[in-house]
Amino acid sequence: MTTPQHVTRAGTCPVAHGSPIDTDGPRVALDSSEFAADPHQAYRKMRHQYGSLVPVDLAVGVPATLVIGYDTARRILYDPEHFPADPGRWQQNVPADCPILPMLESRPNALRSAGQEHARYRRPNIAAIGAVDLHALHDTVEEIALALINTFCGRGSADLIGDYAFPLTFAVLNATLGCPPDIGQRLVGAFAAMFEGTDAGTVNWTLMAALSDLITRKRAEPGDDITSRLLADPAALDDAELINQLLTMYAAGIEPLQNLIVNTLLLMLTDERFAGDILGGALTTRAALDHVLFADPPLANHCVTYPRQPILIDTVWLPADQPVLISISGCNNDPAISAGDYTDNRSHLAWSAGPHACPAQAAAYLIAQDAIDQLLDALPEMRLACPADELSWWPGPFHRAVAAPPVTFPESPPLTIR
């Protein structure tokens, strides 16, 4: 069995070494700009060198094991007894200012818990999300999308993220959770800082204060929204638990959904199989979404678990209490299961699998598809304003996110909003 070691680097987080594999070479740095520029080439090199389990650094001095084998990932995701999602014991050796701690630290929510505690949190979330009226949600997305399009349609150019995808996903999520604009604005900067992996202490304080105020307001003025339903649930979650349920929904509902919309739009604007659809082609927006979720998912590496004890997987010993990260992108593109044709194929892991599978798939599909259709219906001659290979991608171990993709289109008059 490989014995876990310890690493200590000047100015970094001293964390128990999580590599299950003896290697003379450096660990793969998932937060590097080189990895962000061409992750698929990196996955191919990993697979050739290591097989299905890869020694990586999530940040400098924060080691983990990355799973890039599809069957291995499903085995882990469907085995919460041996692979619980509770990071409590791992976190004991992680400094409080570690940059990725806000993304991974122990929280009283369904994403970061196991056993009965996980069941206690997951059931109210499923009930609150499942009660969302999808017809009303469609109208909400349409109204927000058209209002945003009117802010830039007259100038003939836009940034797909800053002008459209980010404000849309944030506004839709606020509406669904019943969050008023003043509290929503306080959340914007904190979530951006969380996904950039900076200033963990300030991120947590800002998020907790804003969400606490949301709960106080919804307790006084309940409505037909997710926050009010969580407050009324028989599980009787306390304020700290409620804050963390909302935190999870915001974290999962902004950045990944924003990037799903943008990455799918880029595919439809640049890939001939989909570009023709804008002016009446054969392949649909839903087909493009499924292609992105399979080939290049916006949450590329996540679904973190921490083995309770050393465990043998694929002839490799995984050490106890060290992060095991599922590469959703790497697994989806595993040659053992992928032939490169993703049309009508929804066997991907973009929504995770097993007891931690995403409970908001229907709503996420609807929001992304409606956001894309509204934009392309309004501006059917939209084109990418630069060659696709000149786009830059944000570095980071978790997401697949392009930076400020520019588009152009003929100047258009404002749209009529119902």
VOGU-3710 file (C-alpha; in Angstrom, 3 decimals, decimal comma):
1> mttpqhvtra> 0,000/0,000/0,000  1,238/3,482/-0,802  1,903/5,319/2,450  0,461/8,857/2,544  3,228/11,419/2,860  3,177/15,076/3,826  4,185/18,079/1,767  5,115/21,497/3,055  5,969/24,248/0,600  6,954/27,789/1,399
11> gtcpvahgsp> 3,873/30,003/1,484  1,480/27,120/0,737  -0,952/24,900/2,595  0,693/21,891/4,296  -1,830/19,135/3,584  -1,605/15,359/3,922  -0,419/13,896/0,638  -3,372/12,336/-1,164  -1,585/10,501/-3,960  -2,437/6,814/-4,197
21> idtdgprval> 0,231/6,345/-6,842  4,018/6,325/-6,615  5,341/8,682/-9,270  8,748/10,205/-9,815  7,302/13,076/-11,810  5,369/16,137/-10,644  1,695/15,960/-9,790  -0,710/17,333/-12,400  -1,658/20,918/-11,498  -5,377/21,374/-12,162
31> dssefaadph> -5,255/25,095/-11,393  -2,678/25,912/-14,090  -3,300/27,980/-17,225  -1,776/25,145/-19,278  -4,409/22,715/-18,043  -7,190/25,262/-18,661  -6,009/25,875/-22,241  -6,306/22,213/-23,298  -7,712/19,921/-20,599  -8,595/17,159/-23,055
41> qayrkmrhqy> -4,996/16,783/-24,117  -4,101/16,711/-20,418  -6,639/13,936/-19,772  -5,179/11,889/-22,631  -1,685/12,245/-21,175  -2,962/11,350/-17,700  -4,690/8,261/-19,004  -1,561/7,103/-20,806  0,684/7,689/-17,795  -1,538/6,731/-14,859
51> gslvpvdlav> -4,649/4,875/-16,038  -7,926/5,698/-14,303  -6,507/7,282/-11,109  -4,259/10,320/-11,315  -2,189/12,211/-8,676  -3,107/15,897/-8,941  -2,817/19,197/-7,106  -6,085/21,110/-6,711  -3,986/24,128/-5,747  -0,336/24,457/-4,770
61> gvpatlvigy> 0,192/22,082/-1,879  -3,367/20,664/-1,948  -3,070/17,116/-3,365  -5,883/14,796/-4,395  -6,679/11,815/-6,595  -8,473/12,486/-9,882  -10,670/9,741/-11,339  -10,748/9,749/-15,162  -12,183/6,248/-15,738  -15,958/6,154/-16,330
71> dtarrilydp> -16,632/2,756/-14,751  -14,361/3,562/-11,807  -16,208/6,828/-11,231  -19,613/5,121/-11,216  -18,332/2,535/-8,745  -17,253/5,331/-6,410  -20,371/7,491/-6,862  -22,687/4,576/-6,064  -20,706/3,518/-2,973  -21,231/6,241/-0,326
81> ehfpadpgrw> -20,436/3,773/2,455  -16,793/3,524/1,378  -16,653/6,927/-0,320  -18,532/9,432/1,864  -18,681/13,084/0,884  -17,973/14,450/4,372  -14,592/16,279/4,325  -14,398/16,726/8,108  -11,336/14,582/8,830  -9,440/15,821/5,747
91> qqnvpadcpi> -10,171/19,404/6,670  -8,459/19,070/10,068  -5,063/19,386/8,331  -6,027/22,238/5,997  -5,239/25,850/6,987  -8,239/28,159/7,244  -6,861/30,442/4,513  -6,384/27,665/1,960  -7,757/29,151/-1,313  -10,030/26,285/-2,341
101> lpmlesrpna> -11,383/25,591/1,137  -14,717/27,406/0,513  -15,402/24,976/-2,336  -14,627/21,839/-0,321  -15,010/22,502/3,395  -17,461/20,694/5,650  -20,913/22,264/5,650  -24,295/21,110/6,981  -25,774/20,416/3,546  -26,506/17,443/1,313
111> lrsagqehar> -23,372/17,947/-0,784  -20,919/17,709/2,117  -22,508/15,094/4,369  -23,042/11,343/4,597  -25,447/8,770/6,036  -28,484/9,947/7,990  -27,260/13,527/7,977  -27,170/13,473/4,177  -30,707/12,069/4,022  -31,942/14,754/6,420
121> yrrpniaaig> -30,686/17,509/4,132  -31,384/15,963/0,737  -35,103/15,263/1,212  -36,102/18,910/1,918  -33,989/20,059/-1,020  -35,646/17,607/-3,406  -39,096/18,637/-2,158  -38,412/22,378/-2,414  -36,851/22,167/-5,872  -39,409/19,650/-7,137
131> avdlhalhdt> -42,239/22,081/-6,360  -40,886/24,694/-8,796  -43,504/25,407/-11,490  -41,580/24,813/-14,712  -44,176/26,663/-16,811  -43,812/29,722/-14,612  -40,038/29,292/-14,704  -40,138/29,408/-18,500  -41,974/32,742/-18,346  -39,460/34,067/-15,814
141> veeialalin> -36,487/33,130/-18,021  -38,140/34,676/-21,073  -38,881/37,961/-19,286  -35,361/38,269/-17,852  -33,712/37,225/-21,131  -35,603/39,767/-23,248  -34,890/42,581/-20,796  -31,173/41,768/-20,919  -31,107/41,472/-24,718  -32,651/44,945/-24,926
151> tfcgrgsadl> -29,644/46,374/-23,088  -27,212/45,407/-25,862  -29,140/44,554/-29,060  -28,845/48,151/-30,304  -25,052/48,272/-30,168  -24,300/45,197/-32,314  -21,910/43,485/-29,885  -21,930/41,827/-26,466  -19,953/39,804/-23,941  -21,878/36,541/-23,595
161> igdyafpltf> -21,037/36,237/-19,900  -21,065/39,759/-18,520  -23,960/41,048/-20,623  -26,134/37,953/-20,667  -25,364/34,564/-19,088  -24,268/35,725/-15,648  -26,982/38,331/-14,993  -29,600/35,952/-16,402  -28,702/32,939/-14,271  -28,341/35,085/-11,180
171> avlnatlgcp> -31,678/36,847/-11,697  -33,506/33,587/-12,431  -32,032/31,959/-9,340  -32,969/34,940/-7,189  -36,536/34,750/-8,480  -36,749/31,002/-7,852  -35,348/31,297/-4,333  -37,359/34,417/-3,525  -34,264/36,584/-3,010  -34,877/40,351/-3,352
181> pdigqrlvga> -32,446/42,425/-5,453  -30,721/44,178/-2,540  -29,641/40,896/-0,944  -28,833/39,433/-4,353  -26,339/42,196/-5,059  -24,477/41,381/-1,851  -24,096/37,787/-2,995  -22,635/38,559/-6,436  -19,085/39,438/-5,419  -18,855/36,708/-2,797
191> faamfegtda> -19,712/33,911/-5,229  -17,290/35,280/-7,810  -14,539/35,230/-5,180  -15,461/31,662/-4,151  -15,069/30,279/-7,681  -11,822/32,191/-8,165  -10,481/30,611/-4,958  -9,610/33,836/-3,153  -10,086/35,302/0,323  -11,874/32,389/2,008
201> gtvnwtlmaa> -12,643/34,254/5,224  -14,326/37,226/3,553  -16,235/34,937/1,177  -17,759/32,960/4,022  -18,624/36,006/6,134  -20,330/37,828/3,239  -22,317/34,804/2,134  -23,494/33,897/5,609  -24,598/37,452/6,434  -26,550/37,916/3,199
211> lsdlitrkra> -28,258/34,524/3,355  -29,128/35,031/7,013  -30,899/38,246/6,047  -32,753/36,394/3,276  -34,015/33,785/5,729  -35,138/36,467/8,170  -37,048/38,253/5,436  -38,716/35,099/4,075  -39,681/33,999/7,561  -41,541/37,308/7,940
221> epgdditsrl> -42,889/37,340/4,358  -43,093/33,784/2,944  -43,920/33,240/-0,706  -44,077/30,607/-3,437  -40,328/30,073/-3,568  -37,651/27,570/-2,580  -36,515/29,462/0,517  -40,045/29,614/1,932  -40,577/25,913/1,251  -37,338/25,038/3,051
231> ladpaaldda> -38,468/27,124/6,024  -41,793/25,308/6,164  -40,376/21,795/5,689  -41,030/19,229/8,474  -37,269/18,677/8,775  -37,246/21,919/10,803  -33,773/22,961/9,673  -32,170/25,593/11,889  -30,831/28,855/10,490  -27,289/27,572/9,987
241> elinqlltmy> -28,617/24,550/8,093  -30,961/26,710/6,003  -28,119/29,065/5,092  -26,055/26,147/3,869  -28,856/24,679/1,759  -29,230/28,050/0,027  -25,474/28,404/-0,313  -25,315/25,090/-2,161  -28,122/26,088/-4,510  -26,475/29,380/-5,374
251> aagieplqnl> -23,049/27,808/-5,861  -24,486/25,071/-8,104  -26,951/27,342/-9,885  -24,803/30,291/-10,969  -21,329/29,432/-12,246  -22,004/25,957/-13,713  -25,291/27,019/-15,340  -23,784/30,240/-16,673  -20,941/28,262/-18,235  -23,321/25,648/-19,644
261> ivntlllmlt> -25,223/28,400/-21,456  -22,073/30,067/-22,785  -20,238/26,875/-23,756  -23,324/25,648/-25,606  -23,716/28,963/-27,413  -20,061/28,774/-28,479  -20,631/25,277/-29,841  -23,707/26,397/-31,778  -21,885/29,419/-33,190  -18,740/27,570/-34,289
271> derfagdilg> -19,614/23,924/-35,027  -21,170/23,346/-38,451  -23,383/20,583/-37,093  -25,090/23,125/-34,841  -24,384/26,511/-36,443  -26,904/25,807/-39,179  -29,612/25,307/-36,562  -29,642/29,043/-35,833  -31,106/29,609/-39,293  -33,092/26,401/-39,531
281> galttraald> -30,631/23,528/-39,252  -31,428/19,997/-38,133  -29,797/19,715/-34,708  -31,596/21,256/-31,751  -30,545/23,338/-28,770  -31,236/20,334/-26,543  -28,853/18,244/-28,680  -26,194/20,938/-28,322  -26,704/21,026/-24,537  -26,308/17,262/-24,302
291> hvlfadppla> -23,180/17,434/-26,439  -21,591/19,990/-24,100  -22,664/18,095/-20,973  -20,963/15,020/-22,379  -17,937/16,353/-24,249  -16,989/19,478/-22,283  -19,144/19,858/-19,137  -19,023/23,209/-17,316  -18,287/21,549/-13,967  -15,362/19,519/-15,233
301> nhcvtyprqp> -13,943/18,099/-11,981  -15,980/17,747/-8,800  -18,072/15,144/-6,876  -15,462/14,951/-4,109  -15,371/12,029/-1,669  -13,057/11,003/1,165  -12,532/7,252/1,749  -13,117/6,219/5,367  -10,158/3,848/5,249  -7,501/2,781/2,726
311> ilidtvwlpa> -9,283/1,028/-0,135  -8,088/-0,845/-3,214  -9,475/0,509/-6,510  -8,165/-0,545/-9,926  -5,098/-2,191/-8,312  -4,269/1,077/-6,517  -4,595/1,797/-2,811  -6,456/5,018/-2,108  -5,476/6,456/1,306  -8,050/7,333/3,951
321> dqpvlisisg> -9,378/10,873/4,410  -7,840/12,273/1,235  -9,885/13,874/-1,582  -10,986/11,683/-4,454  -12,234/13,954/-7,224  -14,321/12,743/-10,161  -13,219/14,221/-13,478  -16,630/14,441/-15,085  -15,021/15,591/-18,316  -12,292/12,961/-18,236
331> cnndpaisag> -14,756/10,166/-17,462  -17,248/11,247/-20,116  -14,440/11,135/-22,681  -13,056/7,803/-21,504  -12,311/5,821/-24,714  -13,727/2,741/-22,996  -17,261/4,170/-23,247  -17,051/7,112/-25,676  -16,884/6,971/-29,437  -17,109/10,743/-29,824
341> dytdnrshla> -20,779/10,849/-30,931  -22,865/12,455/-28,191  -26,125/13,044/-30,084  -29,087/11,911/-27,950  -26,650/10,372/-25,485  -27,381/11,265/-21,840  -25,259/8,677/-20,076  -22,804/11,410/-19,072  -21,876/12,214/-15,475  -22,458/15,974/-15,740
351> wsagphacpa> -25,255/15,737/-13,156  -23,184/13,311/-11,052  -24,762/9,949/-10,157  -25,879/7,962/-7,146  -27,149/9,527/-3,902  -25,526/12,889/-4,677  -26,948/13,316/-8,177  -28,189/16,823/-8,946  -31,875/17,233/-7,958  -32,389/20,256/-10,251
361> qaaayliaqd> -31,719/18,717/-13,655  -35,143/19,554/-15,143  -34,944/23,199/-14,064  -31,333/23,549/-15,246  -32,127/22,120/-18,669  -35,117/24,461/-19,008  -33,204/27,590/-17,968  -30,251/26,865/-20,249  -32,364/25,935/-23,258  -34,724/28,908/-22,898
371> aidqlldalp> -31,825/31,325/-22,376  -30,125/30,105/-25,557  -33,308/30,019/-27,645  -34,362/33,511/-26,582  -30,969/34,957/-27,521  -30,686/33,221/-30,884  -34,311/33,906/-31,799  -33,774/37,604/-31,084  -30,360/37,812/-32,772  -30,219/34,975/-35,342
381> emrlacpade> -27,207/36,422/-37,168  -25,018/36,415/-34,059  -21,423/35,388/-34,689  -18,331/34,924/-32,526  -16,250/38,110/-32,794  -12,879/36,342/-32,762  -11,497/32,993/-33,902  -12,489/30,258/-31,460  -8,860/29,318/-30,838  -8,181/32,855/-29,544
391> lswwpgpfhr> -10,629/32,517/-26,656  -9,044/32,197/-23,227  -10,245/29,877/-20,481  -10,185/30,607/-16,761  -7,730/28,426/-14,834  -9,094/26,479/-11,891  -9,455/22,872/-10,770  -13,244/22,659/-10,948  -14,902/24,538/-13,789  -14,606/24,810/-17,566
401> avaappvtfp> -15,202/28,501/-18,140  -14,316/30,777/-21,046  -13,326/34,369/-20,262  -15,498/37,158/-21,765  -16,461/35,590/-25,143  -17,306/38,451/-27,571  -20,077/38,217/-30,160  -21,314/40,533/-32,909  -24,656/40,843/-34,725  -26,573/43,415/-36,757
411> esppltir> -27,885/46,231/-34,598  -31,524/45,596/-33,718  -34,341/47,626/-32,133  -35,529/46,691/-28,627  -37,793/43,679/-28,268  -41,333/43,831/-26,969  -41,681/42,250/-23,515  -45,020/40,804/-22,524
//
